[in-house]
Amino acid sequence: MVPRSDHSTLLGHGIWVIDTGYQRPMFDAAYLVVEQGRAAFIDTGTSLAVPRLLAALEAAGVAHDAVDWVIPTHVHLDHAGGAGTLMAALPAAKLLVHPRGARHLINPTVLLGSARAVYGDEAVRRAYGTVVPVDASRVVESADGMVIGLAGRPLTLFDTPGHARHHHCIWDERSLGFFTGDTFGLSYREFDTPQSAWLLPTTTPTQFDPAALRTSIERMLARQPQRMYLTHYGCISNVAALGRDLLAQLDAVVALGERVRLQVLETTERHAALKAGLTALYLQRLQGLGSTLPRERTLDLLAMDIELNAQGMAGWLDAASIAKP
């Protein structure tokens, strides 16, 4: 029997996956890594998820003061919104965050403002709860190639822009796996088929950069990982094949963006065209994998991703247009 609590499951190698409860079941994960009685959290979900994280800690038999690290992969609120609340419950922990994101967890005013601009005030309150600042004295900034120890277990930080410039991924030599945040895409368990899991690149606002994302993905694949621990959602294997397909989909997304850009559409028309193109791409990929989910259910599960990915692509197209002479 696999050890678990109500919302967490032991995957092996001392790694627990925790369903944070954000949006829907098995949509947003945090991870707990346990080594010789010491622990680290990787991603936190929102502040509303903290009771689940602490319950997982109890299920793992780890005391609150035995947590050494809290490591958001980046500072988007579904990954780091609960960092301040969690840190308040973990007296010995340090927060390890990308240097571009550290100030936003010390003072989350700008972070919240950005979220409100995308989602609206009420949606932010409902989805993320209270975002608590982290004391600057407890914050450590990561660096590319930096290695931290968890009871002697090395965890290596990789600077991985593309989804966000404040994104790093964590390589765990013990499990031969990366904690990928959003850099290695999204894979929802509802879309698993006997043929394969399905992985799609996320292009959400506001810093989508396909060239940087390709470099980050290729750099991770060069380590020949056996598994990837995705925030959205869970552990996937068959990494080499899924990585090749992820890069092919990234190319398809770029081609879609270029086609839409050349049409010189009004803003609302462009958004609709990007959404339609993404929808067609996703449905085609799922059909190829033998997905039997009804179309209506598929589109319901992907509605938020289609909307936000189209917004992020528009931002990328606008930035690319400004950059051209």
LUMGU-879868 format. One record per residue (C-alpha): x, y, z; residue number from 1. Coordinates in Angstrom, 2 decimals, always signed. Each point is the difference from the previous one (the first is absolute). Example, Ala and Ser with C-alpha at 12.3 -4.5 7.8 and 13.67 -1.06 7.14 Angstrom:
2
+---------+---------+---------+------+
|      xx |      yy |      zz | resi |
+---------+---------+---------+------+
|  +12.30 |   -4.50 |   +7.80 |    1 |
|   +1.37 |   +3.44 |   -0.66 |    2 |
+---------+---------+---------+------+
//
This chain:
325
+---------+---------+---------+------+
|      xx |      yy |      zz | resi |
+---------+---------+---------+------+
|   +0.00 |   +0.00 |   +0.00 |    1 |
|   +1.36 |   +3.43 |   -0.95 |    2 |
|   +0.35 |   +2.26 |   +3.06 |    3 |
|   -2.23 |   +3.04 |   -0.23 |    4 |
|   -2.04 |   +2.57 |   +1.88 |    5 |
|   -3.33 |   +1.40 |   -1.18 |    6 |
|   +1.68 |   +2.22 |   -2.60 |    7 |
|   +3.55 |   -1.34 |   -0.35 |    8 |
|   +1.66 |   -3.14 |   -1.34 |    9 |
|   +3.53 |   -1.36 |   +0.39 |   10 |
|   +1.45 |   -0.43 |   -3.49 |   11 |
|   +3.29 |   -1.58 |   +1.05 |   12 |
|   +3.51 |   +1.36 |   +0.62 |   13 |
|   -1.40 |   +1.84 |   +3.04 |   14 |
|   -2.16 |   +2.23 |   -2.21 |   15 |
|   -3.65 |   +0.74 |   +0.79 |   16 |
|   -2.38 |   +1.63 |   -2.48 |   17 |
|   -2.64 |   +2.20 |   +1.62 |   18 |
|   -3.21 |   +1.04 |   -1.74 |   19 |
|   -0.36 |   +3.64 |   +1.02 |   20 |
|   -3.69 |   +0.18 |   -0.92 |   21 |
|   +0.43 |   +2.96 |   -2.32 |   22 |
|   -2.68 |   +0.10 |   -2.74 |   23 |
|   -0.82 |   -3.73 |   -0.03 |   24 |
|   +1.42 |   -3.33 |   +1.23 |   25 |
|   +3.33 |   -0.98 |   -1.53 |   26 |
|   +0.58 |   +3.39 |   -1.59 |   27 |
|   +2.62 |   +1.63 |   +2.24 |   28 |
|   +2.71 |   -1.84 |   +1.93 |   29 |
|   +2.53 |   +0.80 |   +2.68 |   30 |
|   +2.77 |   -2.44 |   +0.89 |   31 |
|   +1.55 |   -1.04 |   +3.29 |   32 |
|   +3.49 |   -1.50 |   -0.14 |   33 |
|   +1.07 |   -1.90 |   +3.13 |   34 |
|   +3.56 |   -1.12 |   +0.70 |   35 |
|   +1.15 |   -1.47 |   +3.34 |   36 |
|   -2.66 |   +1.87 |   +1.95 |   37 |
|   +0.63 |   +3.36 |   -1.69 |   38 |
|   -2.30 |   +1.44 |   -2.66 |   39 |
|   -0.52 |   +2.55 |   -2.75 |   40 |
|   -3.18 |   +1.19 |   -1.68 |   41 |
|   +0.14 |   +0.73 |   -3.72 |   42 |
|   -2.84 |   +2.29 |   -1.08 |   43 |
|   -2.70 |   +0.82 |   +2.51 |   44 |
|   -3.24 |   +0.64 |   -1.82 |   45 |
|   -2.05 |   +2.86 |   +1.40 |   46 |
|   -0.33 |   +0.99 |   +3.66 |   47 |
|   -3.22 |   -2.03 |   +0.04 |   48 |
|   +2.10 |   -3.14 |   -0.60 |   49 |
|   +2.21 |   +0.34 |   +3.07 |   50 |
|   -2.12 |   -2.27 |   +2.25 |   51 |
|   +0.42 |   -2.76 |   -2.58 |   52 |
|   +3.76 |   +0.54 |   -0.11 |   53 |
|   +0.27 |   -0.20 |   +3.77 |   54 |
|   -2.16 |   -3.13 |   +0.04 |   55 |
|   +2.40 |   -1.59 |   -2.48 |   56 |
|   +2.89 |   +0.93 |   +2.28 |   57 |
|   -1.77 |   -1.76 |   +2.86 |   58 |
|   -0.69 |   -3.06 |   -2.17 |   59 |
|   +3.70 |   -0.14 |   -0.85 |   60 |
|   +0.89 |   +0.14 |   +3.69 |   61 |
|   +2.02 |   +3.21 |   -0.30 |   62 |
|   -0.07 |   +2.75 |   +2.63 |   63 |
|   -0.67 |   +3.59 |   -1.03 |   64 |
|   +3.47 |   +1.07 |   +1.13 |   65 |
|   +1.61 |   -2.73 |   -2.13 |   66 |
|   -0.93 |   +1.73 |   -3.27 |   67 |
|   +3.13 |   +1.69 |   -1.36 |   68 |
|   -1.24 |   +1.43 |   -3.29 |   69 |
|   -3.07 |   +1.36 |   -1.75 |   70 |
|   +0.76 |   +0.28 |   -3.72 |   71 |
|   -2.54 |   +1.55 |   -2.39 |   72 |
|   +0.90 |   -0.77 |   -3.60 |   73 |
|   -1.20 |   +3.53 |   -0.83 |   74 |
|   -2.15 |   +2.64 |   +1.62 |   75 |
|   -3.32 |   -0.44 |   -1.82 |   76 |
|   -2.63 |   -0.31 |   +2.70 |   77 |
|   -1.04 |   -3.59 |   -0.74 |   78 |
|   +3.62 |   -0.95 |   +0.71 |   79 |
|   +1.08 |   +2.46 |   +2.69 |   80 |
|   -3.09 |   +1.74 |   +1.37 |   81 |
|   +0.13 |   -2.09 |   +3.15 |   82 |
|   +3.71 |   +0.53 |   +0.68 |   83 |
|   -0.41 |   +2.64 |   +2.71 |   84 |
|   -2.73 |   -1.88 |   +1.86 |   85 |
|   +1.98 |   -3.24 |   -0.19 |   86 |
|   +3.23 |   +1.65 |   +1.15 |   87 |
|   -1.80 |   +1.34 |   +3.08 |   88 |
|   -0.63 |   -3.63 |   +1.04 |   89 |
|   +3.58 |   -1.17 |   -0.66 |   90 |
|   +2.38 |   +1.76 |   +2.41 |   91 |
|   +3.27 |   -1.39 |   -1.42 |   92 |
|   -0.75 |   +0.26 |   -3.71 |   93 |
|   +1.63 |   +2.28 |   -2.55 |   94 |
|   -1.81 |   +1.08 |   -3.14 |   95 |
|   +2.07 |   -0.72 |   -3.13 |   96 |
|   -1.28 |   +2.05 |   -2.92 |   97 |
|   +1.22 |   +1.24 |   -3.38 |   98 |
|   +1.74 |   +3.39 |   +0.36 |   99 |
|   -2.52 |   +1.60 |   -2.39 |  100 |
|   -2.85 |   -1.13 |   +2.24 |  101 |
|   +1.35 |   +0.50 |   +3.50 |  102 |
|   -1.20 |   +3.58 |   +0.42 |  103 |
|   -3.53 |   -1.01 |   -0.99 |  104 |
|   -0.29 |   -2.49 |   +2.86 |  105 |
|   +1.55 |   +2.46 |   +2.47 |  106 |
|   -2.52 |   +2.62 |   -1.14 |  107 |
|   -2.81 |   -1.60 |   -2.04 |  108 |
|   -1.73 |   +3.27 |   -0.97 |  109 |
|   +1.12 |   -0.07 |   -3.64 |  110 |
|   -0.61 |   -3.75 |   -0.27 |  111 |
|   -3.57 |   +0.43 |   +1.20 |  112 |
|   -0.51 |   +2.95 |   -2.30 |  113 |
|   +1.07 |   -2.08 |   -2.99 |  114 |
|   -2.35 |   -2.83 |   +0.98 |  115 |
|   -2.89 |   +2.43 |   +0.43 |  116 |
|   +0.70 |   +1.45 |   -3.43 |  117 |
|   -0.35 |   -3.47 |   -1.55 |  118 |
|   -2.77 |   -1.54 |   +2.14 |  119 |
|   -1.78 |   +2.86 |   +1.80 |  120 |
|   -0.16 |   +0.92 |   +3.72 |  121 |
|   -2.72 |   -2.39 |   +1.10 |  122 |
|   +1.45 |   -2.98 |   -1.86 |  123 |
|   +3.41 |   +0.61 |   +1.61 |  124 |
|   -1.50 |   +0.12 |   +3.49 |  125 |
|   -2.03 |   -3.14 |   -0.60 |  126 |
|   +2.79 |   -2.00 |   -1.63 |  127 |
|   +3.08 |   +1.06 |   +1.98 |  128 |
|   -1.14 |   +1.13 |   +3.43 |  129 |
|   +2.41 |   +2.23 |   +1.92 |  130 |
|   +3.53 |   +0.31 |   -1.37 |  131 |
|   +2.31 |   +0.46 |   +2.99 |  132 |
|   +3.41 |   +1.71 |   -0.46 |  133 |
|   +3.16 |   -1.95 |   +0.84 |  134 |
|   +2.57 |   +1.60 |   +2.30 |  135 |
|   +3.00 |   +1.02 |   -2.12 |  136 |
|   +2.40 |   -1.50 |   +2.54 |  137 |
|   -1.38 |   -3.47 |   -0.82 |  138 |
|   +0.34 |   +0.33 |   -3.78 |  139 |
|   +2.88 |   -1.55 |   -1.98 |  140 |
|   +0.37 |   +0.80 |   -3.70 |  141 |
|   +0.87 |   -2.87 |   -2.31 |  142 |
|   +2.68 |   -0.01 |   -2.69 |  143 |
|   +0.35 |   -2.19 |   -3.06 |  144 |
|   +1.91 |   -3.14 |   +0.97 |  145 |
|   -0.38 |   +0.66 |   +3.72 |  146 |
|   -0.11 |   -3.19 |   +2.10 |  147 |
|   -1.71 |   -0.17 |   +3.38 |  148 |
|   +0.07 |   -2.94 |   +2.36 |  149 |
|   -2.95 |   -1.70 |   +1.65 |  150 |
|   +1.56 |   -2.24 |   +2.64 |  151 |
|   +2.77 |   -0.67 |   -2.52 |  152 |
|   -2.37 |   -0.43 |   -2.95 |  153 |
|   +1.04 |   +2.41 |   -2.77 |  154 |
|   -2.61 |   +2.14 |   -1.72 |  155 |
|   +1.28 |   +2.02 |   -2.96 |  156 |
|   -1.61 |   +3.22 |   -1.23 |  157 |
|   -0.39 |   +0.63 |   -3.74 |  158 |
|   -0.91 |   +3.45 |   -1.31 |  159 |
|   -2.84 |   -0.83 |   -2.43 |  160 |
|   -1.61 |   +3.05 |   -1.66 |  161 |
|   -2.60 |   -0.32 |   -2.72 |  162 |
|   -3.20 |   -0.26 |   +2.00 |  163 |
|   +1.19 |   +2.75 |   +2.36 |  164 |
|   +3.31 |   +1.78 |   +0.44 |  165 |
|   -0.19 |   -0.70 |   +3.74 |  166 |
|   -0.13 |   -3.79 |   -0.45 |  167 |
|   +2.43 |   -2.61 |   +1.19 |  168 |
|   -0.30 |   -3.79 |   +0.00 |  169 |
|   +1.47 |   -2.39 |   +2.55 |  170 |
|   +2.00 |   -3.10 |   -0.95 |  171 |
|   -0.13 |   -2.87 |   +2.48 |  172 |
|   +2.88 |   -2.39 |   -0.60 |  173 |
|   -1.55 |   -2.61 |   +2.32 |  174 |
|   -3.11 |   -0.51 |   -2.12 |  175 |
|   +1.55 |   +1.14 |   -3.30 |  176 |
|   -2.84 |   +2.44 |   -0.34 |  177 |
|   -0.71 |   +3.70 |   -0.39 |  178 |
|   -2.57 |   +2.00 |   +1.90 |  179 |
|   -1.11 |   +1.97 |   -3.03 |  180 |
|   -2.57 |   +2.57 |   +1.06 |  181 |
|   -1.46 |   +1.07 |   -3.36 |  182 |
|   +3.15 |   -0.23 |   -2.15 |  183 |
|   -0.61 |   -3.59 |   -1.13 |  184 |
|   -3.65 |   +0.65 |   -0.75 |  185 |
|   -3.28 |   -1.27 |   +1.39 |  186 |
|   -1.27 |   -3.57 |   +0.16 |  187 |
|   -3.44 |   -0.65 |   +1.43 |  188 |
|   -0.80 |   -3.51 |   +1.12 |  189 |
|   -3.48 |   +0.11 |   -1.53 |  190 |
|   +1.65 |   -0.14 |   -3.42 |  191 |
|   +2.20 |   -3.05 |   +0.61 |  192 |
|   -0.60 |   -2.79 |   -2.52 |  193 |
|   +1.42 |   -3.54 |   -0.30 |  194 |
|   +2.33 |   +1.47 |   -2.62 |  195 |
|   +1.49 |   +2.85 |   +2.03 |  196 |
|   -0.47 |   +2.97 |   +2.25 |  197 |
|   -0.60 |   +3.29 |   -1.80 |  198 |
|   +2.29 |   +2.96 |   +0.54 |  199 |
|   -0.65 |   +3.51 |   -1.30 |  200 |
|   +2.11 |   +3.17 |   +0.21 |  201 |
|   -1.42 |   +2.82 |   +2.09 |  202 |
|   +0.17 |   +3.48 |   -1.53 |  203 |
|   -1.83 |   +1.93 |   +2.73 |  204 |
|   +0.60 |   +3.73 |   +0.64 |  205 |
|   +2.19 |   +1.93 |   +0.25 |  206 |
|   +3.52 |   -1.20 |   -0.83 |  207 |
|   -0.44 |   -2.80 |   -2.54 |  208 |
|   +3.18 |   -0.22 |   -2.09 |  209 |
|   +0.04 |   -3.04 |   -2.31 |  210 |
|   +3.71 |   +0.18 |   -0.84 |  211 |
|   +0.99 |   +0.14 |   +3.67 |  212 |
|   -2.50 |   -2.76 |   +0.82 |  213 |
|   +1.46 |   -2.30 |   -2.64 |  214 |
|   +3.49 |   +0.55 |   +1.39 |  215 |
|   -1.19 |   -0.74 |   +3.54 |  216 |
|   -1.79 |   -3.21 |   -1.05 |  217 |
|   +2.97 |   -1.23 |   -2.03 |  218 |
|   +2.35 |   +0.73 |   +2.87 |  219 |
|   -2.12 |   -2.06 |   +2.37 |  220 |
|   -0.31 |   -2.88 |   -2.46 |  221 |
|   +3.80 |   -0.05 |   -0.33 |  222 |
|   +0.11 |   -1.33 |   +3.57 |  223 |
|   -1.91 |   -3.07 |   -1.23 |  224 |
|   -2.56 |   +0.17 |   +2.81 |  225 |
|   -2.08 |   -3.08 |   +0.74 |  226 |
|   -2.94 |   +1.96 |   +1.37 |  227 |
|   -1.39 |   +3.51 |   +0.20 |  228 |
|   -1.95 |   +1.34 |   +2.97 |  229 |
|   -2.49 |   +2.45 |   -1.50 |  230 |
|   -2.00 |   +2.51 |   +1.99 |  231 |
|   -2.88 |   -0.60 |   -2.44 |  232 |
|   -0.13 |   -2.95 |   +0.74 |  233 |
|   +2.04 |   -2.74 |   +1.59 |  234 |
|   +2.88 |   -2.25 |   -0.99 |  235 |
|   +0.44 |   -1.04 |   -3.63 |  236 |
|   +2.47 |   -2.45 |   -1.51 |  237 |
|   +0.87 |   -0.85 |   -3.63 |  238 |
|   +1.67 |   +3.39 |   +0.14 |  239 |
|   +2.06 |   -0.13 |   -3.19 |  240 |
|   -3.01 |   -0.72 |   -2.24 |  241 |
|   -2.22 |   +2.50 |   +1.77 |  242 |
|   +2.74 |   +2.60 |   -0.21 |  243 |
|   +0.30 |   -0.43 |   -3.76 |  244 |
|   -3.75 |   +0.40 |   -0.37 |  245 |
|   -0.01 |   +3.04 |   +2.30 |  246 |
|   +2.59 |   +1.70 |   -2.21 |  247 |
|   -2.02 |   -0.90 |   -3.11 |  248 |
|   -3.08 |   +1.57 |   +1.57 |  249 |
|   +2.01 |   +3.08 |   +0.90 |  250 |
|   +0.95 |   +0.31 |   -3.67 |  251 |
|   -3.69 |   -0.37 |   -0.93 |  252 |
|   -0.94 |   +2.75 |   +2.46 |  253 |
|   +2.62 |   +2.32 |   -1.51 |  254 |
|   -1.26 |   -0.77 |   -3.50 |  255 |
|   -3.57 |   +0.75 |   +1.12 |  256 |
|   +1.11 |   +3.31 |   +1.45 |  257 |
|   +1.80 |   +0.97 |   -3.21 |  258 |
|   -3.05 |   -0.86 |   -2.11 |  259 |
|   -2.26 |   +2.10 |   +2.20 |  260 |
|   +2.50 |   +2.88 |   +0.08 |  261 |
|   +0.05 |   +0.20 |   -3.80 |  262 |
|   -3.80 |   +0.35 |   -0.08 |  263 |
|   +0.24 |   +3.43 |   +1.72 |  264 |
|   -3.22 |   -0.48 |   +1.95 |  265 |
|   -1.69 |   +2.23 |   +2.54 |  266 |
|   +0.76 |   -0.93 |   +3.62 |  267 |
|   -3.24 |   -1.91 |   +0.61 |  268 |
|   +0.25 |   -1.77 |   -3.36 |  269 |
|   +3.61 |   -0.95 |   +0.67 |  270 |
|   -0.88 |   -1.43 |   +3.40 |  271 |
|   -2.80 |   -2.06 |   -1.52 |  272 |
|   +2.32 |   -1.25 |   -2.75 |  273 |
|   +2.66 |   -1.03 |   +2.52 |  274 |
|   -2.58 |   -1.82 |   +2.13 |  275 |
|   -1.40 |   -1.81 |   -3.03 |  276 |
|   +3.49 |   -1.00 |   -1.14 |  277 |
|   +0.99 |   -1.30 |   +3.43 |  278 |
|   -3.26 |   -1.91 |   +0.33 |  279 |
|   +0.57 |   -1.71 |   -3.34 |  280 |
|   +3.60 |   -0.84 |   +0.91 |  281 |
|   -0.96 |   -1.51 |   +3.35 |  282 |
|   -2.89 |   -2.03 |   -1.39 |  283 |
|   +2.19 |   -1.34 |   -2.81 |  284 |
|   +2.70 |   -1.10 |   +2.46 |  285 |
|   -2.52 |   -1.70 |   +2.28 |  286 |
|   -1.65 |   -1.78 |   -2.89 |  287 |
|   +3.40 |   -1.29 |   -1.07 |  288 |
|   +0.53 |   -1.43 |   +3.49 |  289 |
|   -3.33 |   -1.81 |   -0.09 |  290 |
|   -1.78 |   +2.14 |   +2.58 |  291 |
|   -3.62 |   -1.06 |   +0.43 |  292 |
|   -1.11 |   +2.99 |   +2.08 |  293 |
|   -3.01 |   +1.73 |   -1.55 |  294 |
|   +0.82 |   +3.24 |   -1.79 |  295 |
|   -2.15 |   +2.03 |   +2.41 |  296 |
|   +1.81 |   -1.43 |   +3.05 |  297 |
|   +3.40 |   +0.53 |   -1.64 |  298 |
|   -0.71 |   +3.65 |   -0.74 |  299 |
|   -1.38 |   +0.55 |   +3.49 |  300 |
|   +3.22 |   -1.34 |   +1.55 |  301 |
|   +2.15 |   +2.11 |   -2.33 |  302 |
|   -2.08 |   +3.20 |   +0.03 |  303 |
|   +2.24 |   +1.94 |   +2.38 |  304 |
|   +3.20 |   -1.11 |   -1.74 |  305 |
|   -1.35 |   +0.92 |   -3.44 |  306 |
|   -1.00 |   +3.46 |   +1.23 |  307 |
|   +3.25 |   +0.75 |   +1.84 |  308 |
|   +2.27 |   -1.57 |   -2.62 |  309 |
|   -1.63 |   +2.19 |   -2.65 |  310 |
|   +0.56 |   +3.06 |   +2.19 |  311 |
|   +3.65 |   -0.91 |   +0.50 |  312 |
|   +0.54 |   -0.57 |   -3.71 |  313 |
|   -1.46 |   +3.42 |   -0.73 |  314 |
|   +2.44 |   +1.55 |   +2.45 |  315 |
|   +2.88 |   -1.81 |   -1.69 |  316 |
|   -1.13 |   +1.18 |   -3.44 |  317 |
|   -0.29 |   +3.59 |   +1.23 |  318 |
|   +3.47 |   -0.13 |   +1.57 |  319 |
|   +1.50 |   -1.50 |   -3.15 |  320 |
|   -1.62 |   +2.72 |   -2.11 |  321 |
|   +1.44 |   +2.76 |   +2.21 |  322 |
|   +3.46 |   -1.61 |   -0.14 |  323 |
|   +0.09 |   +0.01 |   -3.79 |  324 |
|   +1.72 |   +3.02 |   -1.64 |  325 |
+---------+---------+---------+------+
//
